[in-house]
Amino acid sequence: MLSTNNNLSHLDYRQQIKVTSTAETAFRALTENIHLWWSKTSASLQKQGGQFTIHFENGYWWTFKILEFTPHSELIWKCIDGEPEFNKEWIGHVLHWSITQDGDQTLIDFHQVGLTPELQCYEVCSKTWDKFIVEHLKTHLEIT
């Protein structure tokens, strides 16, 4: 489990979905197939110590360093850069994906350490994550 020194970690954004997909397919969606449910990527090196940048049509982008890369089980990314200015609030945030196979279903837990209600972008970012995880990722995995 991801540990944090943030005393407000219970306020960090979290989301969980259960899908009728394998852990292997879910892991692939969170690595090599991010562009199919989130947005296009560049400079992608999908392995521990690697990094990737995600780009959106509105010009926003974030770069993540991959801190943990455990196939079919866990991914931890750290945001190391982003644009525009309000997106800089994400720099230093740790995004933790946990994948658990449960029979013919897979549970995906997401936790963004640092994305709390005190941030300017919290409302927009949490609603956008809900859309991408609950709608886009879940739909992608249910039809894959």
KAWORA-V252609 format. One record per pair of residues at least 6 apart in sequence whose ideal C-beta (glycine too) atoms are under 6 Angstrom apart, sorted by the first residue. I is the first residue (numbers start at 1). J is the second residue. D is the distance in Angstrom with one decimal. If there is no record, write none. Layout:
i=I j=J d=D
i=I j=J d=D
This chain:
i=2 j=96 d=4.4
i=4 j=113 d=5.0
i=8 j=116 d=5.4
i=11 j=116 d=4.5
i=12 j=112 d=6.0
i=12 j=113 d=5.3
i=12 j=115 d=5.9
i=12 j=116 d=5.8
i=13 j=112 d=4.6
i=13 j=115 d=4.1
i=13 j=126 d=5.1
i=14 j=111 d=4.9
i=15 j=110 d=4.7
i=15 j=133 d=4.7
i=16 j=109 d=5.0
i=17 j=108 d=5.2
i=17 j=138 d=5.0
i=18 j=105 d=5.3
i=18 j=107 d=5.2
i=19 j=106 d=5.4
i=19 j=138 d=5.7
i=19 j=141 d=4.3
i=19 j=142 d=5.9
i=20 j=105 d=5.6
i=21 j=106 d=5.3
i=21 j=141 d=4.1
i=23 j=72 d=4.2
i=23 j=99 d=4.9
i=23 j=101 d=4.1
i=23 j=106 d=5.1
i=24 j=72 d=5.1
i=25 j=144 d=5.6
i=26 j=99 d=5.0
i=26 j=106 d=4.9
i=26 j=108 d=5.7
i=27 j=71 d=5.9
i=27 j=72 d=4.7
i=27 j=99 d=5.8
i=29 j=140 d=6.0
i=29 j=141 d=5.9
i=30 j=75 d=5.6
i=30 j=97 d=5.4
i=31 j=46 d=4.5
i=32 j=46 d=5.9
i=34 j=41 d=5.3
i=35 j=41 d=5.7
i=36 j=140 d=5.5
i=37 j=136 d=4.2
i=37 j=137 d=4.7
i=37 j=140 d=4.1
i=38 j=132 d=5.5
i=39 j=54 d=5.2
i=39 j=56 d=5.0
i=40 j=55 d=5.3
i=41 j=52 d=5.0
i=41 j=54 d=5.3
i=42 j=53 d=5.1
i=43 j=53 d=5.0
i=44 j=52 d=4.0
i=47 j=69 d=5.5
i=48 j=66 d=5.8
i=48 j=69 d=4.0
i=50 j=66 d=4.9
i=51 j=65 d=4.7
i=52 j=64 d=5.9
i=53 j=61 d=5.7
i=53 j=63 d=4.4
i=54 j=62 d=5.6
i=55 j=61 d=4.7
i=60 j=87 d=5.9
i=61 j=83 d=5.6
i=62 j=79 d=5.5
i=62 j=82 d=4.1
i=63 j=80 d=5.3
i=63 j=81 d=4.2
i=64 j=77 d=3.9
i=64 j=79 d=5.7
i=65 j=78 d=4.9
i=65 j=80 d=5.2
i=66 j=77 d=5.8
i=67 j=76 d=4.3
i=67 j=78 d=5.5
i=68 j=74 d=5.6
i=68 j=76 d=3.7
i=73 j=99 d=5.6
i=74 j=98 d=5.5
i=75 j=97 d=4.2
i=76 j=96 d=5.1
i=77 j=95 d=4.5
i=78 j=94 d=5.3
i=79 j=90 d=4.4
i=79 j=91 d=5.5
i=79 j=93 d=4.7
i=82 j=88 d=5.8
i=82 j=90 d=5.3
i=86 j=120 d=5.6
i=86 j=121 d=5.3
i=89 j=119 d=5.0
i=89 j=121 d=5.4
i=93 j=112 d=5.7
i=93 j=114 d=3.6
i=94 j=113 d=4.3
i=95 j=112 d=5.1
i=96 j=111 d=4.6
i=97 j=110 d=5.7
i=98 j=109 d=4.3
i=99 j=108 d=5.6
i=100 j=107 d=4.5
i=110 j=133 d=5.9
i=115 j=125 d=5.9
